[in-house]
Amino acid sequence: MNNCMEKICPKCGSSSKEKEFIGAFCTDCVKIKIEPPKKIDLYICKDCGLCRLNNKWSPFSLELIENEIKRQTIGNFDNMLLKIDKENQKAELKYIVLIEGNTIQIEKIIELKIHNDLCRDCSRMRGGYYEGIIQVRGENKNKIKRAVDKLKKIIEKDSFITKTVELKEGTDIYVGNKKKAIEIMSDLGHKFVRSRTLSGVKKTGLKKGMKQYRDTFLIRV
């Protein structure tokens, strides 16, 4: 019987005939604390399109930004919907909160600051950086070309190639990540001869340094 009685919200005076209630208050007056971050800084690599959030480079996606906003939000909610306005550099948020069978939507707008940047690989590639050279050699130019094309296609998925040099005796591929190069050559079944040269010393502290090496991998096809 009491459930059928009209309720009056003690805060705004609204009737249960006009609005839904949660306990003694209407849904508009129920206090729900949701505090999103004031600003999200998004760094996008102008060469490859990767984006950096929370000091990690990843392929761009709305889910990535959404998860970062959720991580930084203070308060309890059941879901969050995200809409990005790149032109005005803002993010429109809609938090969904379920309480006693009622669905409450709380809307917020935060700044989404977009910065042009270069990821580590693209920065290194622009500077001509490389860790190793894959020397592809053989008697048949077509076999060399096929091997080089396959190597380049796979290497560029996980790393980068600084340059490719065509020579009379074959092709040299300058790779940014020698560990990846070794993995890929092994996966493709290439046997290689490895040699190493000292390329310099990287300063790591006062009067300390770490030797840096470049590797050359010779494969025959």
HUQUIDA-V187455 format. One line per field, one symbol per residue. ss: DSSP state (~ for helix, > for strand, _ for the rest). burial: I if it has 24 or more other ideal C-beta (glycine too) atoms within 12 Angstrom, else O. A space follows every 50 residues. Layout:
BEGIN
ss = ???
burial = ???
END
This chain:
BEGIN
ss = _~~~___>______>_____>>__>>________>___>>>>>>>_____ >>>__>>>___~~~~~~~~~~~_>____>>>>>>>____>>>>>>>>>>_ _>>>>>>>>>>>>>>>>__~~~~~~~_____>>>>>>___~~~~~~~~~~ ~~~~~~~~__>>>>>>>__>>>>>>__~~~~~~~~~~____>>>>>>>>> >>>>>__>>>>>>>>>>>>>_
burial = OOOOOOIOIOOOOOOOOOOOIIOOIIIOOIOIOIOIIOOIIIIIIOOIOI IIIOOOIOOOOOOIIIOIIIOIIOOOIOOIOIOIOOOOOOIIIIIOIOOO OOOIOIOIOIOIOIOOOOIIIIOOIOOOIIIIIIIIIOOOOOOIOOIIOI IIOIIIOOIIIIOIOOOOOIIIIIIIIIOIIIOIIOOIOIOIOOOOOOOO OOOOOOOOOOOOOIIIIIIOI
END
